[in-house]
């Protein structure tokens, strides 16, 4: 199921999804029926225009789930937390300047914010994420960065999970065994609705501590230039994840 989810996600998200639709449209345009020809050309045109639009940061930002938090955790909410949980966000594999696998850009953003919260509160820290694509576990890389570069001690390291659902299902028993049922959850703002829901299903009270907010560029023109698919990819990935969770719940 894990591999199937990854394959389907890669085929649906841009750029692959729109490109496949455009190719299908071009194939239809070669049919002898004139309606199929026009329909195919229209599908190909719309797909390529959609790909251009999705590469505009303003479109990607607008696609963020409506339930995504728009502000960081408050001091009042943070005081209620019993621990800080930081989710992995990918690895930088075989980094020559670091001598091997280390944290990717998203994991580093989360680790940095988690370290800030840990220094402010002195709460125990759990890092969670395995090595879904092979190599070193993301949690091990985050622990190393947190301890060596940010000076924050990591209490628990969960290295078996492959996705957000497993982050929650594997971390929750570990937290409960140590008397922790209320956490400040650190992940990207766009990822927070899905991640928080999965931890709550495991009986953990979540205080969202989002980071990596998407904000408009100081230059409005740049937000309308087709230059970056990442915001749209991240937003659509979260919508697919939320849809998958709903479908999974609906299954007998």
SERO-4910 file (N, C-alpha, C, O; in steps of 0.05 Angstrom, whole numbers):
BEGIN
 pado doro    nc1    nc2    nc3   cac1   cac2   cac3    cc1    cc2    cc3    oc1    oc2    oc3
  Unk    A     17    -24      0      0      0      0     17     25      0     11     45    -14
  Unk    A     39     25     16     57     48     17     68     54    -10     67     77    -19
  Unk    A     79     34    -24     91     38    -51     69     47    -71     75     64    -88
  Unk    A     46     35    -69     24     43    -88     17     72    -84     12     86   -104
  Unk    A     15     81    -59      9    109    -53     29    127    -66     23    148    -78
  Unk    A     55    120    -63     76    137    -74     74    138   -104     78    160   -116
  Unk    A     69    115   -117     67    115   -146     44    131   -157     47    148   -175
  Unk    A     20    127   -144     -3    142   -153      0    172   -148     -8    189   -165
  Unk    A     12    180   -126     17    208   -120     35    220   -141     30    242   -151
  Unk    A     57    206   -148     75    216   -168     62    219   -195     69    237   -211
  Unk    A     43    202   -202     30    203   -228      9    225   -229      4    236   -250
  Unk    A     -2    232   -206    -24    252   -205    -13    280   -203    -23    299   -216
  Unk    A      7    284   -186     17    311   -180     31    323   -205     42    308   -221
  Unk    A     32    350   -206     48    362   -227     78    358   -222     86    357   -199
  Unk    A     94    356   -243     86    360   -271     75    336   -285     63    338   -307
  Unk    A     78    312   -273     71    287   -288     41    286   -295     34    280   -318
  Unk    A     23    292   -276     -5    291   -281    -14    307   -305    -26    297   -324
  Unk    A     -9    334   -305    -17    350   -328     -4    341   -354    -16    343   -375
  Unk    A     21    333   -353     35    324   -377     22    299   -388     18    297   -413
  Unk    A     15    280   -371      2    256   -381    -25    262   -393    -33    251   -413
  Unk    A    -40    281   -381    -65    289   -392    -62    302   -419    -77    298   -438
  Unk    A    -41    319   -422    -35    332   -448    -28    311   -469    -37    313   -492
  Unk    A    -12    291   -462     -5    270   -481    -30    254   -489    -33    246   -512
  Unk    A    -47    249   -470    -72    234   -476    -89    251   -495   -101    240   -514
  Unk    A    -90    277   -490   -105    294   -508    -94    294   -536   -109    294   -556
  Unk    A    -68    295   -539    -56    294   -565    -62    267   -579    -66    266   -603
  Unk    A    -62    246   -563    -69    220   -575    -98    220   -585   -104    210   -607
  Unk    A   -116    232   -569   -144    234   -578   -147    251   -604   -164    245   -621
  Unk    A   -130    271   -606   -131    289   -629   -124    275   -655   -129    285   -677
  Unk    A   -112    251   -653   -105    236   -677   -127    217   -686   -125    203   -706
  Unk    A   -150    217   -671   -172    200   -679   -185    211   -704   -183    235   -710
  Unk    A   -199    194   -718   -213    203   -743   -238    219   -737   -245    237   -753
  Unk    A   -250    214   -715   -274    229   -708   -267    258   -701   -250    263   -684
  Unk    A   -281    277   -714   -274    306   -710   -278    315   -682   -263    331   -671
  Unk    A   -299    304   -669   -305    312   -641   -282    304   -623   -274    318   -605
  Unk    A   -272    279   -627   -249    270   -611   -225    287   -617   -209    293   -598
  Unk    A   -221    295   -641   -198    312   -648   -199    339   -633   -180    347   -620
  Unk    A   -223    352   -634   -226    378   -620   -223    374   -590   -211    390   -576
  Unk    A   -236    352   -580   -235    347   -551   -207    342   -542   -199    351   -520
  Unk    A   -192    326   -557   -165    320   -550   -147    345   -550   -131    349   -532
  Unk    A   -150    362   -570   -134    387   -571   -141    405   -548   -124    418   -536
  Unk    A   -167    406   -541   -176    422   -518   -164    412   -492   -155    427   -476
  Unk    A   -165    385   -489   -154    374   -464   -124    379   -462   -114    386   -441
  Unk    A   -109    376   -484    -80    381   -484    -74    410   -478    -56    416   -462
  Unk    A    -90    429   -489    -86    457   -485    -91    464   -456    -75    478   -443
  Unk    A   -114    455   -445   -121    461   -417   -100    449   -398    -93    462   -378
  Unk    A    -90    425   -403    -71    412   -386    -45    428   -385    -33    432   -364
  Unk    A    -35    437   -408    -10    452   -409    -13    480   -396      5    489   -383
  Unk    A    -36    492   -401    -41    518   -388    -43    515   -357    -34    532   -342
  Unk    A    -56    492   -348    -57    487   -320    -29    483   -308    -24    491   -285
  Unk    A    -12    470   -323     15    466   -313     30    492   -309     44    496   -290
  Unk    A     26    510   -328     38    537   -326     27    551   -302     41    564   -287
  Unk    A      0    550   -298    -12    564   -276     -3    552   -249      2    567   -230
  Unk    A      0    526   -248      9    513   -223     37    520   -216     45    518   -192
  Unk    A     53    529   -236     81    537   -230     82    566   -220    104    575   -213
  Unk    A     59    579   -218     58    606   -207     55    604   -177     36    592   -167
  Unk    A     73    616   -161     71    614   -132     43    623   -121     34    612   -102
  Unk    A     31    643   -134      5    653   -124    -16    632   -126    -34    630   -109
  Unk    A    -15    615   -146    -34    593   -149    -28    571   -129    -46    561   -115
  Unk    A     -3    564   -126      5    543   -106     -3    551    -78    -13    534    -63
  Unk    A      1    576    -71     -6    586    -44    -36    585    -40    -46    579    -18
  Unk    A    -51    592    -61    -80    592    -59    -92    564    -56   -114    561    -45
  Unk    A    -77    544    -64    -86    516    -62    -82    503    -35    -91    481    -30
  Unk    A    -68    517    -17    -63    507     10    -90    500     23   -109    515     21
  Unk    A    -91    477     38   -116    470     52   -126    493     69   -111    506     83
  Unk    A   -153    497     68   -164    520     82   -160    517    112   -160    537    126
  Unk    A   -157    493    122   -154    488    151   -125    492    160   -119    489    184
  Unk    A   -107    497    142    -79    501    149    -76    525    167    -88    546    161
  Unk    A    -61    524    189    -58    546    207    -43    569    194    -26    566    176
  Unk    A    -50    593    202    -39    617    190    -20    632    210     -9    653    203
  Unk    A    -17    622    234     -1    635    254     14    614    270      5    591    272
  Unk    A     37    621    282     52    602    298     37    596    324     18    609    331
  Unk    A     47    576    339     35    569    365     38    592    384     58    606    385
  Unk    A     17    596    400     18    618    420     34    609    445     36    585    450
  Unk    A     43    628    460     58    622    485     39    607    504     48    589    519
  Unk    A     14    614    505     -5    601    523     -9    572    516     -9    555    533
  Unk    A    -12    566    490    -16    539    481     10    523    486      8    499    494
  Unk    A     33    535    481     58    521    485     62    512    514     74    491    519
  Unk    A     53    528    533     55    522    561     40    497    569     46    484    589
  Unk    A     20    490    553      4    466    559     16    440    549      7    419    557
  Unk    A     36    442    532     48    418    520     65    403    540     77    415    558
  Unk    A     66    377    536     83    360    553    108    351    538    128    343    551
  Unk    A    108    354    512    132    346    496    129    360    469    108    369    461
  Unk    A    152    361    455    153    371    427    159    348    408    178    334    412
  Unk    A    142    345    388    146    324    368    151    337    341    136    354    332
  Unk    A    174    330    329    182    341    304    181    320    282    194    299    285
  Unk    A    166    325    261    163    305    239    185    310    218    192    332    212
  Unk    A    195    287    208    214    289    186    202    299    161    178    296    156
  Unk    A    218    311    144    208    322    119    226    315     95    225    329     74
  Unk    A    241    294     97    258    286     75    288    289     81    296    304     98
  Unk    A    304    274     66    333    273     70    348    286     47    338    287     24
  Unk    A    372    295     52    391    303     32    411    280     31    428    277     48
  Unk    A    408    263     10    422    238      8    451    242     -1    457    258    -19
  Unk    A    469    226     11    497    225      3    509    253      0    523    259    -19
  Unk    A    503    271     19    513    298     18    544    298     20    554    292     41
  Unk    A    558    306     -1    587    304      0    600    322     21    620    315     33
  Unk    A    588    346     25    599    365     44    595    357     73    608    367     91
  Unk    A    576    338     77    571    328    105    579    299    109    576    288    131
  Unk    A    589    287     88    599    260     91    578    238     92    582    217    103
  Unk    A    555    244     80    534    223     80    506    236     82    503    260     79
  Unk    A    486    219     87    458    229     89    455    248    112    466    245    134
  Unk    A    440    269    107    433    288    128    405    299    123    391    289    106
  Unk    A    397    319    139    370    329    136    366    344    110    384    358    101
  Unk    A    343    340     97    335    356     74    326    383     83    324    389    107
  Unk    A    319    400     63    311    427     69    286    429     87    286    445    106
  Unk    A    266    413     82    242    414     98    247    404    126    237    416    146
  Unk    A    262    382    129    269    372    156    285    393    171    281    395    196
  Unk    A    303    407    158    319    427    171    302    450    182    306    460    204
  Unk    A    282    459    165    264    480    174    249    472    199    246    487    218
  Unk    A    240    447    199    225    437    222    243    434    247    235    440    269
  Unk    A    267    423    242    285    420    265    293    446    277    295    449    302
  Unk    A    297    466    260    305    493    271    283    504    289    289    515    310
  Unk    A    258    502    280    236    513    295    231    496    321    226    507    342
  Unk    A    234    470    318    231    453    341    252    459    362    246    459    386
  Unk    A    276    465    353    298    472    372    291    498    386    297    501    410
  Unk    A    280    517    372    273    543    384    252    538    406    255    549    428
  Unk    A    232    522    400    211    516    420    223    501    444    216    506    467
  Unk    A    241    482    438    253    467    460    270    484    479    269    480    503
  Unk    A    285    503    467    301    521    484    283    539    501    290    545    524
  Unk    A    260    547    490    242    565    505    228    550    527    222    563    548
  Unk    A    222    525    524    205    510    543    220    489    559    211    482    580
  Unk    A    243    480    548    257    457    560    241    432    561    245    415    579
  Unk    A    222    429    543    206    405    541    222    383    527    240    389    511
  Unk    A    216    358    533    230    336    520    221    335    490    199    343    483
  Unk    A    240    325    473    236    326    444    235    297    433    252    280    441
  Unk    A    216    292    416    215    268    400    218    275    371    204    292    361
  Unk    A    235    261    357    237    264    328    228    237    315    235    216    325
  Unk    A    213    239    293    201    215    282    203    215    251    194    234    238
  Unk    A    214    194    240    214    188    212    236    169    206    259    172    215
  Unk    A    229    148    190    249    128    184    264    134    158    271    157    152
  Unk    A    268    113    142    282    116    116    265    103     95    273     82     85
  Unk    A    243    116     87    225    103     67    237     98     40    227     80     26
  Unk    A    258    112     33    271    108      7    299     96     10    315     96     -9
  Unk    A    305     86     34    332     75     39    350     96     50    343    120     53
  Unk    A    374     88     58    393    106     70    388    109     99    375     93    112
  Unk    A    399    131    110    397    136    139    369    146    146    357    160    131
  Unk    A    360    137    170    334    146    179    334    177    183    353    188    194
  Unk    A    312    190    175    310    219    177    312    227    206    323    248    213
  Unk    A    299    212    224    300    219    252    328    219    263    335    236    280
  Unk    A    345    201    254    373    201    263    387    226    254    403    238    269
  Unk    A    382    234    229    394    258    219    385    283    234    400    301    240
  Unk    A    359    284    240    348    307    255    360    307    284    366    329    294
  Unk    A    362    284    296    374    284    323    402    294    323    410    310    340
  Unk    A    417    286    303    445    296    301    446    326    297    462    339    311
  Unk    A    430    337    280    429    365    276    420    380    301    432    400    308
  Unk    A    399    370    313    389    383    337    410    384    359    413    404    373
  Unk    A    424    362    363    442    360    386    469    374    380    480    388    397
  Unk    A    479    370    356    506    380    349    505    410    341    523    425    347
  Unk    A    485    418    326    484    444    314    466    464    329    471    488    330
  Unk    A    445    453    341    426    471    356    428    468    386    415    483    401
  Unk    A    444    449    396    448    446    424    423    437    439    419    444    463
  Unk    A    405    422    426    381    412    439    381    382    442    385    368    422
  Unk    A    378    372    465    378    344    470    352    331    461    330    341    466
  Unk    A    354    308    447    331    293    438    326    270    457    344    254    461
  Unk    A    302    268    468    295    247    487    288    221    472    298    199    480
  Unk    A    272    223    451    263    198    437    268    201    407    264    222    395
  Unk    A    276    179    395    281    178    366    266    155    354    272    131    360
  Unk    A    247    160    337    230    139    325    239    137    296    236    156    280
  Unk    A    249    114    288    262    110    262    249     90    244    260     82    223
  Unk    A    225     79    252    212     58    237    191     68    217    184     53    198
  Unk    A    180     91    221    158    101    205    166    109    177    189    118    172
  Unk    A    147    106    158    152    112    130    136    136    120    143    148     99
  Unk    A    114    142    134     98    165    125     85    177    150     90    169    173
  Unk    A     68    197    146     56    212    168     38    194    185     38    196    210
  Unk    A     23    176    172      6    158    188     22    141    207     14    137    230
  Unk    A     45    131    197     62    115    214     77    132    235     83    122    257
  Unk    A     83    157    228     94    175    248     76    175    273     86    173    295
  Unk    A     50    177    267     31    179    289     27    152    303     28    151    328
  Unk    A     23    131    288     16    105    300     39     93    315     35     78    335
  Unk    A     64     99    308     87     88    322     96    106    345    104     96    366
  Unk    A     93    132    341    102    151    362     83    152    386     91    155    408
  Unk    A     57    149    380     37    152    401     41    132    424     41    141    447
  Unk    A     45    106    420     50     88    442     75     95    458     76     93    483
  Unk    A     96    105    444    121    113    457    116    137    476    126    137    498
  Unk    A    100    156    466     94    179    482     77    172    506     83    180    529
  Unk    A     57    156    502     39    148    524     53    132    545     48    135    569
  Unk    A     72    115    536     87     99    556    104    117    574    112    109    596
  Unk    A    109    142    565    124    160    582    106    182    594    116    203    602
  Unk    A     80    177    594     61    195    607     55    220    591     45    239    602
  Unk    A     61    220    565     56    244    548     31    239    531     30    220    515
  Unk    A     11    256    534    -13    255    518    -20    281    504    -39    283    489
  Unk    A     -4    302    510     -9    328    497     18    339    486     37    342    501
  Unk    A     19    343    460     44    351    447     42    376    431     20    384    422
  Unk    A     64    390    428     67    411    409     78    398    384    101    388    384
  Unk    A     62    397    362     70    382    338     82    402    318     70    421    310
  Unk    A    107    396    310    122    414    292    123    401    264    134    380    260
  Unk    A    111    415    245    113    408    217    105    432    201     99    453    212
  Unk    A    106    430    174     99    453    157     69    460    160     53    442    165
  Unk    A     63    485    157     35    494    160     16    479    141     -6    471    149
  Unk    A     25    475    116      8    461     96      3    432    104    -17    420     97
  Unk    A     22    420    119     20    392    127      6    388    153     -2    366    160
  Unk    A      2    409    168     -9    407    195    -37    395    197    -41    378    214
  Unk    A    -56    403    180    -83    391    184    -83    361    183    -96    348    199
  Unk    A    -69    349    164    -68    320    161    -52    308    184    -61    288    195
  Unk    A    -29    319    190    -12    308    211    -27    308    238    -26    289    253
  Unk    A    -39    331    245    -52    334    271    -75    314    273    -80    302    294
  Unk    A    -90    311    251   -113    293    252   -104    264    257   -116    249    272
  Unk    A    -82    256    245    -72    229    248    -62    224    277    -67    202    288
  Unk    A    -49    243    289    -41    240    317    -65    240    336    -65    224    355
  Unk    A    -85    256    330   -108    256    347   -123    229    346   -134    220    366
  Unk    A   -123    217    323   -135    190    320   -121    169    338   -133    149    345
  Unk    A    -96    175    344    -81    156    361    -83    164    391    -69    152    408
  Unk    A   -101    182    397   -106    189    425    -87    210    436    -84    213    461
  Unk    A    -74    225    418    -55    246    427    -68    273    423    -78    279    401
  Unk    A    -68    290    444    -79    317    442    -57    335    428    -35    337    438
  Unk    A    -64    347    406    -44    361    390    -48    391    392    -70    402    389
  Unk    A    -26    405    399    -24    434    398     -7    441    373     17    438    374
  Unk    A    -19    450    352     -4    454    327     17    475    330     12    497    340
  Unk    A     42    468    322     64    487    322     76    488    294     97    477    288
  Unk    A     61    502    276     69    502    248     93    519    242     99    538    256
  Unk    A    107    512    220    129    528    210    128    527    180    110    514    168
  Unk    A    146    540    166    147    539    137    122    551    124    112    539    105
  Unk    A    112    573    134     88    586    123     94    596     94    116    605     88
  Unk    A     74    594     77     76    605     50     66    633     51     44    639     60
  Unk    A     82    652     42     75    680     42     81    692     14     99    683      0
  Unk    A     66    712      7     70    726    -18     97    739    -19    108    748      1
  Unk    A    108    740    -43    134    753    -47    132    783    -44    110    794    -50
  Unk    A    152    797    -35    151    826    -33    146    839    -61    135    860    -63
  Unk    A    154    824    -82    149    833   -109    125    818   -120    127    794   -125
  Unk    A    102    831   -123     78    818   -132     81    805   -159     69    785   -165
  Unk    A     98    817   -176    102    806   -202    113    778   -201    105    761   -217
  Unk    A    132    773   -183    145    747   -181    125    725   -175    129    702   -184
  Unk    A    105    731   -160     85    710   -152     69    701   -176     56    680   -175
  Unk    A     68    717   -197     53    709   -221     71    699   -243     61    693   -265
  Unk    A     96    696   -238    114    684   -258    115    654   -254    119    645   -231
  Unk    A    112    638   -275    113    609   -272    142    599   -268    156    594   -287
  Unk    A    149    596   -243    177    590   -237    181    569   -215    204    561   -210
  Unk    A    160    560   -203    164    542   -180    139    524   -176    117    535   -169
  Unk    A    141    498   -181    118    480   -176    116    471   -148     95    459   -140
  Unk    A    136    476   -131    135    465   -104    111    473    -87     99    455    -75
  Unk    A    103    498    -87     79    505    -71     54    489    -80     39    479    -63
  Unk    A     50    487   -106     27    471   -115     29    442   -109     10    429   -102
  Unk    A     53    431   -113     58    403   -107     52    397    -77     38    377    -71
  Unk    A     62    414    -59     58    409    -31     28    411    -24     18    394     -9
  Unk    A     14    432    -35    -14    435    -28    -31    412    -39    -48    402    -25
  Unk    A    -27    404    -64    -42    383    -76    -36    356    -62    -53    339    -59
  Unk    A    -11    353    -54     -3    328    -39    -19    326    -13    -28    304     -6
  Unk    A    -23    348      1    -39    348     25    -68    342     20    -81    327     35
  Unk    A    -79    354     -1   -107    348     -8   -110    318    -15   -130    306     -6
  Unk    A    -91    307    -29    -93    278    -35    -91    261    -10   -105    241     -7
  Unk    A    -73    269      9    -71    255     34    -96    256     50   -105    236     62
  Unk    A   -109    279     52   -134    282     66   -156    265     53   -172    253     67
  Unk    A   -156    265     27   -176    249     12   -172    219     18   -191    204     22
  Unk    A   -147    211     18   -140    182     23   -150    175     51   -161    153     55
  Unk    A   -145    192     70   -154    186     98   -185    183     99   -195    166    113
  Unk    A   -199    200     84   -228    199     84   -238    173     72   -256    160     82
  Unk    A   -225    166     49   -233    141     35   -226    116     53   -242     97     53
  Unk    A   -204    118     67   -196     96     84   -216     92    107   -223     70    114
  Unk    A   -226    115    118   -246    114    139   -272    102    129   -286     89    144
  Unk    A   -279    108    104   -304     99     93   -305     69     86   -326     57     83
  Unk    A   -281     57     83   -279     29     76   -288     12    100   -280     18    123
  Unk    A   -303    -10     95   -312    -27    117   -289    -42    130   -293    -58    148
***
